[in-house]
Amino acid sequence: MRKFATILMLIPFLLFCAHNSHAAEKEERKWQDESMYFIMVDRFMNGDKENDYEVDTDDPAAYHGGDLQGIIDQLDYIEELGFTSIWLTPIMENEEKGYHGYWIEDFMEVEEHFGTMEDAKKLVEEAHDRDIKVIFDFVVNHTGSQHSWLDDEEKDDWFHEEQSIMGDDQQRLEDGWLSGLPDLNTENPEVKQYLFDAAEFWIEETGVDGFRLDTVKHVPKEFWSEFNDHVKSVDEDFFLLGEVWSDDPTYIADYESTGIDSFVDYPYYNAATETFKASDGSLTSLSNVWQRNKEYYEEPYLLGNFIDNHDNKRFTRVAGKENENPVTRWKLALTHMFTAPGFPITYYGSEVPLDGGEDPDNRKMMNFKGGDEQLEQRIEKLNSMRDEFPALTRGDYEELYNEDGMSVYKREFEDEIMVIAINNASGTRSTDLTDLPDDHQMRGLLEDGVVRQSNDGVYKLGMARETSDVFVVEEDQGFNWLFIGFVGGILLLFVIAVVWISLKNKRGA
C-alpha cells in the first residue's frame, strides 16, 4: 500500500513537468549560437605542480601556475555553466615572465609552464567529447622583445624598423612597435610563409576549431586575406575571431572584407559598461550599437559581445567605484549580453565576480571557492535559454520600449518570439506592450511570472527596480481545468488511501 501511495504522490509532479516542457527543434550549431568562456591560461587553474618553476603568486607580473591540465580538470565546471566554446590566451612558448602568452619565443612549441603538446591535444579532445569548441589566441604582429631572430643577420628584414606608434596613422599602426615589441614584417614572403606554417601546424596537430586573432589592426589587410585563405584551405570550417580595438564600427567592419568571420565588439563593450555600471543608465546606446552593426556588417549576428576582458578594468571594479552592488549590476549586464544579437564572451571569473583594475590587476587567479551563486545560476539559465530557444541566437531584433532606464526588446525567429525586459532604473517601471500576438501569454524564464493579455489587447508589464526577465511568448494556457481536476482527483485518492490505512491500523491494534 505504501508503494501505491508513493506512486500517487509522484504522478502530479511528473504530469506538471510534462505539461511545462518545451521541445525546440534543433538545427546544426552555428558560431552565432555559441556561448564562449575566455580563459587566461596562467590564471585559471593549476593542474600540474611539476611545471611550477619561476611561479610567484605574490607578483602580479609573474607566472601563477595555471596550465592546460588545470583547464582540462575544470571542463566539467565550464560545461555545467552551459558554455559551448572556450577561448584561450596564447599557449605558445614565451619569454621570461610572459605569463599572458603574448611575448612569443617559438610559434610552434607549447610554453613549458602550460604543459606539453600532448596536453594541448588532450584539452581539445576532452572539450570535443563534451561538445565544447576550442579557439586558441594567435599572434602574428610581433614577437617577444628578446627574440633570437633579432640577432640573426639573415633575418634583418623579418622586422620593421623600430618606431613608436603615434596617433591613428594607419602606416604607423601597422609598422610601429606596439608597446616596444618587435614588429614582424608580414609583407616579407618568408615571414608570411612561416606564420602560415605555424597556423597550419596548430590546426593539424591539435584539431583546434578556430583562432582569436590578436592586434588585427596592426597588420595589413592583405596579409589577413591571404591568411584566411590559407587556414580555410586546411579546414574550411575554421573560425577566425578578430580583435580590432576601436570605438568606430565602420573601422572594424572594414576588416570583414579580409575573410575574418567575426570580431570582438568594442563598441558594445563601451556601451554596456557605461549603461550598467550604475542604476538609471539609459539603454539607448546599446540599441544604437545594434542599429549600426546591422548597417555596417555583412554578418552582424556573428559579433562577440563582452563586458569583461584581460585588457580593461574588471566590470566589478567599475561598478564598485559607482558604489553599486556588483552582483546586481552583473545580473542586468549578463541578461543583455546573452540575449542581444551576437554571441556572449564571458571572461573567466566574471561569475565570482572577480575584482581588478588595470592590467595586470584584472588577471588575478581564478577563485573556484568564492563564486556567487546568483551569478552562476544566472549564467546557467541564460546559457540554457540560448540552447533551447533559437530566437535568442538567430532571431531579428525589435525594440518595443525604451524609456526612463527600462528597455524591452523582441527577438523573433520563424514562429518563436522572445521578449527581454531590463529595468536598469532605481525605481519600479511599467509599460503596455501591444506589438505581440493576440490570445497569448508572456511566461518569464528568470522570475517565473506570467503576463497575460488584457481585455483591451494590451500586455501590461511591470518590473521591479534593477531586475530583468526573459519571456517566451506562447499561447495563453489559462487555467487547465482538466489538468487541475486530474491532479485534484489524484490527491483525493491519496487522502482516501491514507485514511483507509490509518483506520486499518487502528482496527488491527
PEPE-V898862 format. One record per residue. RES is the residue in one letter. NEAR is the number of other C-alpha atoms within 8 Angstrom. Layout:
res = [RES:RES]
near = [NEAR:NEAR]
This chain:
res = [M:R:K:F:A:T:I:L:M:L:I:P:F:L:L:F:C:A:H:N:S:H:A:A:E:K:E:E:R:K:W:Q:D:E:S:M:Y:F:I:M:V:D:R:F:M:N:G:D:K:E:N:D:Y:E:V:D:T:D:D:P:A:A:Y:H:G:G:D:L:Q:G:I:I:D:Q:L:D:Y:I:E:E:L:G:F:T:S:I:W:L:T:P:I:M:E:N:E:E:K:G:Y:H:G:Y:W:I:E:D:F:M:E:V:E:E:H:F:G:T:M:E:D:A:K:K:L:V:E:E:A:H:D:R:D:I:K:V:I:F:D:F:V:V:N:H:T:G:S:Q:H:S:W:L:D:D:E:E:K:D:D:W:F:H:E:E:Q:S:I:M:G:D:D:Q:Q:R:L:E:D:G:W:L:S:G:L:P:D:L:N:T:E:N:P:E:V:K:Q:Y:L:F:D:A:A:E:F:W:I:E:E:T:G:V:D:G:F:R:L:D:T:V:K:H:V:P:K:E:F:W:S:E:F:N:D:H:V:K:S:V:D:E:D:F:F:L:L:G:E:V:W:S:D:D:P:T:Y:I:A:D:Y:E:S:T:G:I:D:S:F:V:D:Y:P:Y:Y:N:A:A:T:E:T:F:K:A:S:D:G:S:L:T:S:L:S:N:V:W:Q:R:N:K:E:Y:Y:E:E:P:Y:L:L:G:N:F:I:D:N:H:D:N:K:R:F:T:R:V:A:G:K:E:N:E:N:P:V:T:R:W:K:L:A:L:T:H:M:F:T:A:P:G:F:P:I:T:Y:Y:G:S:E:V:P:L:D:G:G:E:D:P:D:N:R:K:M:M:N:F:K:G:G:D:E:Q:L:E:Q:R:I:E:K:L:N:S:M:R:D:E:F:P:A:L:T:R:G:D:Y:E:E:L:Y:N:E:D:G:M:S:V:Y:K:R:E:F:E:D:E:I:M:V:I:A:I:N:N:A:S:G:T:R:S:T:D:L:T:D:L:P:D:D:H:Q:M:R:G:L:L:E:D:G:V:V:R:Q:S:N:D:G:V:Y:K:L:G:M:A:R:E:T:S:D:V:F:V:V:E:E:D:Q:G:F:N:W:L:F:I:G:F:V:G:G:I:L:L:L:F:V:I:A:V:V:W:I:S:L:K:N:K:R:G:A]
near = [4:5:6:7:11:8:8:12:11:8:9:10:8:8:8:8:8:7:6:6:6:4:5:7:4:4:4:4:6:6:7:11:12:12:13:13:13:11:12:12:15:14:13:14:14:11:11:9:7:5:10:9:6:6:9:8:9:4:6:9:7:12:14:11:15:15:16:13:13:13:13:11:8:9:10:7:7:10:11:8:10:11:14:11:12:13:13:13:12:11:12:13:14:15:11:4:8:12:10:10:12:11:12:15:12:8:8:9:8:12:11:8:11:15:13:9:8:6:10:12:11:9:12:13:9:10:13:9:7:7:7:12:12:13:13:13:13:9:10:10:12:13:14:13:8:6:11:7:8:9:6:8:6:5:9:9:8:12:10:11:7:8:7:9:9:7:4:6:7:6:7:11:13:10:13:14:13:10:4:7:10:13:15:12:11:13:7:9:7:7:12:11:8:8:9:11:8:10:9:10:9:11:12:7:7:9:10:11:11:11:11:13:12:11:12:10:10:9:14:9:8:7:11:12:12:8:9:12:9:9:13:10:7:8:8:7:6:9:8:12:13:14:12:10:8:9:7:7:11:7:8:12:10:7:10:12:8:10:10:14:10:12:13:12:10:11:11:11:12:9:11:11:11:9:12:14:12:11:12:9:11:12:11:7:9:11:9:8:11:9:8:9:10:9:6:9:9:6:7:10:10:12:14:12:14:15:11:12:9:10:7:10:14:13:13:12:11:11:15:10:7:8:6:12:8:11:9:9:15:12:10:14:11:10:13:9:12:11:11:9:14:12:19:12:11:12:12:11:9:9:11:12:12:12:9:12:11:9:10:9:9:14:11:10:8:10:9:6:4:6:10:9:6:7:13:12:8:12:12:11:9:11:13:9:9:13:8:8:10:13:14:14:14:11:12:10:10:7:10:10:9:12:7:7:13:15:13:12:12:13:14:13:11:6:5:10:12:13:13:13:12:15:15:15:14:8:7:10:11:8:8:8:10:7:5:5:5:6:7:11:13:12:12:12:10:9:6:7:7:8:10:10:13:8:5:5:8:10:11:12:9:8:12:9:11:14:10:12:12:11:11:11:12:9:7:8:6:4:5:7:6:6:7:9:8:8:9:8:8:12:10:8:9:11:8:8:9:9:8:8:8:8:8:8:8:7:6:5:4]
